[in-house]
Amino acid sequence: MTAHMIVGGGLAAGKTAEALRAGGHDGEIVLISDEPHLPYERPPLSKSYLMGTSERERVFVHPQSWYAEHGIDLRLGQPVTALDSAARTLTLAAGATVRYDTCLLATGSVPRRLDVPGADAAGVHYLRKLDESDNIKSVLGAGGALAVIGAGWIGLEVAAAARSAGLAVTVVEAAELPLLRVLGPEVARIFAQLHRDHDVDLRLGSGVDSLRVEDAHVRGVRLNDGSEVAADAVVVGVGIGPEVSLARKAGLRIYDGVLADEHLRTSDPHVFAAGDVVNAFHPFYGRPVRVEHWANALNQPTVVAANMLGGDQSYDALPYFYTDQYDLGMEYVGYVEPGGYDEIVFRGRPDSGEFIAFWCREQQVLAGMNVNVWDVVDPIKAIIRSRAAIDPVRLADPSVELADLI
Ligand SMILES: Cc1cc2nc3c(=O)[nH]c(=O)nc-3n(C[C@H](O)[C@H](O)[C@H](O)COP(=O)(O)OP(=O)(O)OC[C@H]3O[C@@H](n4cnc5c(N)ncnc54)[C@H](O)[C@@H]3O)c2cc1C
């Protein structure tokens, strides 16, 4: 009987199990996660779940009963420690060995650690896992002063949740603006203003020297200009990296993630990868692209499962992500290398709170972000895919339908 193994406990893992069954496989499917929880989605961990506005059950990809009903052998709390591609086996930390015909690596990402004196004190939190969200939820419940180190998506979402819970929040960021590398200064300024409008103390262009610790608990963040931010707790959000340790040990090709072709097949034809961990050749961009966002983990499973079952599908969806902070909801589609654009065109005034921003190079739209404007992602995708040169005056003009631009 053909056996398909899935390593991981996130969205990509849960959705691939579903897609393998939906694709007609009636043999063995084993899902192995090092976490004790059912496979779950992470976006609510810094938003509704953290703020207590959505139920815990809602984070899980499927309820417990679904796995039994679909004959998925769920092995939770069991890290996979080795993949032997010659023998086609996985070794679990407890010592068991399982054989596979195909294996999916959906091992996701791990947070970068803060490497300064005091960083291992009590009260210093990271946010990747459900249990960590629970811990930060307790911090929000306790009130007081929170310092967030790193003004990326996670840091800003936690800052927004903490302000909504009434904490005094300081965000410390080494760059001159939040999200500067991803968005560029024009749009990064909008996020800075959003947080200032909600009384977040933004310390930009500030490095962290050390954390001040008293009685083994963090009490403050010392900045490299000599100042100190008082804190009852600290959340560190200084970026993530792909979890490639298993793949590296197995001898798979690694470059900023597990390298894969457009079929999500790694350098070993029996091993596939999906979600945050994969750096897969992208037919539209003509090179490998790694995407650390929810939509990728949601959509790659259909393609990877079809290919694990012997198909030959390509994954070429444009990168997409979203965020919710305070009353700002936005969606971003496309891909721009840091500094890879020459103009930003706004459709609608940014200070109105409802607008679309387009990142353009030589009048070609590379990416678009709709802020509190909805149902426009499909036409924006079509504009990006067309690679057409678009007059920036028409692009900015809300009276011209997006669909009429190409
Ligand atoms: C707090 C938070 C908020 C987010 N918000 C957004 C958002 O608003 N919008 C958006 O687009 N994206 C968001 N993301 C990103 C999104 O959640 C990720 O892109 C998505 O989780 C990737 O899913 P994945 O299945 O690839 O990996 P993960 O969800 O990281 O899952 C990987 C799993 O594999 C397990 N694992 C790793 N190694 C092993 C091993 N050797 N053996 C067994 N198991 C192993 C891990 O423990 C983990 O359970 C957010 C992420 C976080 C953390």
Ligand as a Chemical Component Dictionary entry (heavy atoms), coordinates in Angstrom:
data_LIG
# 
_chem_comp.id                   LIG 
_chem_comp.type                 NON-POLYMER 
_chem_comp.pdbx_formal_charge   0 
_chem_comp.three_letter_code    LIG 
# 
loop_
_chem_comp_atom.comp_id 
_chem_comp_atom.atom_id 
_chem_comp_atom.alt_atom_id 
_chem_comp_atom.type_symbol 
_chem_comp_atom.charge 
_chem_comp_atom.model_Cartn_x 
_chem_comp_atom.model_Cartn_y 
_chem_comp_atom.model_Cartn_z 
_chem_comp_atom.pdbx_ordinal 
LIG C1  C1  C 0 1.568  35.113 14.915 1  
LIG C2  C2  C 0 1.542  34.963 13.431 2  
LIG C3  C3  C 0 0.671  35.733 12.683 3  
LIG C4  C4  C 0 0.634  35.613 11.297 4  
LIG N1  N1  N 0 -0.215 36.402 10.589 5  
LIG C5  C5  C 0 -0.257 36.294 9.250  6  
LIG C6  C6  C 0 -1.139 37.125 8.480  7  
LIG O1  O1  O 0 -1.859 37.957 9.026  8  
LIG N2  N2  N 0 -1.153 36.981 7.147  9  
LIG C7  C7  C 0 -0.370 36.079 6.505  10 
LIG O2  O2  O 0 -0.429 35.994 5.283  11 
LIG N3  N3  N 0 0.487  35.273 7.195  12 
LIG C8  C8  C 0 0.558  35.366 8.550  13 
LIG N4  N4  N 0 1.416  34.571 9.269  14 
LIG C9  C9  C 0 2.253  33.604 8.552  15 
LIG C10 C10 C 0 1.556  32.265 8.388  16 
LIG O3  O3  O 0 0.983  31.865 9.602  17 
LIG C11 C11 C 0 2.569  31.235 7.908  18 
LIG O4  O4  O 0 2.939  31.580 6.604  19 
LIG C12 C12 C 0 2.021  29.827 7.984  20 
LIG O5  O5  O 0 1.861  29.455 9.332  21 
LIG C13 C13 C 0 2.951  28.829 7.312  22 
LIG O6  O6  O 0 2.399  27.559 7.468  23 
LIG P1  P1  P 0 3.295  26.249 7.376  24 
LIG O7  O7  O 0 2.344  25.113 7.516  25 
LIG O8  O8  O 0 4.187  26.322 6.215  26 
LIG O9  O9  O 0 4.282  26.303 8.634  27 
LIG P2  P2  P 0 4.005  26.452 10.183 28 
LIG O10 O10 O 0 2.673  27.026 10.437 29 
LIG O11 O11 O 0 5.206  27.151 10.751 30 
LIG O12 O12 O 0 4.012  24.941 10.700 31 
LIG C14 C14 C 0 5.176  24.162 10.707 32 
LIG C15 C15 C 0 4.978  23.042 11.691 33 
LIG O13 O13 O 0 5.976  22.047 11.534 34 
LIG C16 C16 C 0 6.424  21.622 12.824 35 
LIG N5  N5  N 0 7.753  21.027 12.685 36 
LIG C17 C17 C 0 8.898  21.671 12.346 37 
LIG N6  N6  N 0 9.929  20.774 12.308 38 
LIG C18 C18 C 0 9.422  19.567 12.615 39 
LIG C19 C19 C 0 9.979  18.261 12.748 40 
LIG N7  N7  N 0 11.283 18.013 12.530 41 
LIG N8  N8  N 0 9.168  17.250 13.090 42 
LIG C20 C20 C 0 7.830  17.446 13.284 43 
LIG N9  N9  N 0 7.251  18.670 13.178 44 
LIG C21 C21 C 0 8.034  19.713 12.848 45 
LIG C22 C22 C 0 6.375  22.920 13.616 46 
LIG O14 O14 O 0 6.403  22.733 14.999 47 
LIG C23 C23 C 0 5.054  23.484 13.140 48 
LIG O15 O15 O 0 3.979  22.927 13.835 49 
LIG C24 C24 C 0 1.488  34.687 10.659 50 
LIG C25 C25 C 0 2.382  33.918 11.404 51 
LIG C26 C26 C 0 2.415  34.048 12.791 52 
LIG C27 C27 C 0 3.379  33.233 13.610 53 
# 
loop_
_chem_comp_bond.comp_id 
_chem_comp_bond.atom_id_1 
_chem_comp_bond.atom_id_2 
_chem_comp_bond.value_order 
_chem_comp_bond.pdbx_ordinal 
LIG C1  C2  SING 1  
LIG C2  C3  SING 2  
LIG C2  C26 DOUB 3  
LIG C3  C4  DOUB 4  
LIG C4  N1  SING 5  
LIG C4  C24 SING 6  
LIG N1  C5  DOUB 7  
LIG C5  C6  SING 8  
LIG C5  C8  SING 9  
LIG C6  O1  DOUB 10 
LIG C6  N2  SING 11 
LIG N2  C7  SING 12 
LIG C7  O2  DOUB 13 
LIG C7  N3  SING 14 
LIG N3  C8  DOUB 15 
LIG C8  N4  SING 16 
LIG N4  C9  SING 17 
LIG N4  C24 SING 18 
LIG C9  C10 SING 19 
LIG C10 O3  SING 20 
LIG C10 C11 SING 21 
LIG C11 O4  SING 22 
LIG C11 C12 SING 23 
LIG C12 O5  SING 24 
LIG C12 C13 SING 25 
LIG C13 O6  SING 26 
LIG O6  P1  SING 27 
LIG P1  O7  DOUB 28 
LIG P1  O8  SING 29 
LIG P1  O9  SING 30 
LIG O9  P2  SING 31 
LIG P2  O10 DOUB 32 
LIG P2  O11 SING 33 
LIG P2  O12 SING 34 
LIG O12 C14 SING 35 
LIG C14 C15 SING 36 
LIG C15 O13 SING 37 
LIG C15 C23 SING 38 
LIG O13 C16 SING 39 
LIG C16 N5  SING 40 
LIG C16 C22 SING 41 
LIG N5  C17 SING 42 
LIG N5  C21 SING 43 
LIG C17 N6  DOUB 44 
LIG N6  C18 SING 45 
LIG C18 C19 SING 46 
LIG C18 C21 DOUB 47 
LIG C19 N7  SING 48 
LIG C19 N8  DOUB 49 
LIG N8  C20 SING 50 
LIG C20 N9  DOUB 51 
LIG N9  C21 SING 52 
LIG C22 O14 SING 53 
LIG C22 C23 SING 54 
LIG C23 O15 SING 55 
LIG C24 C25 DOUB 56 
LIG C25 C26 SING 57 
LIG C26 C27 SING 58 
# 
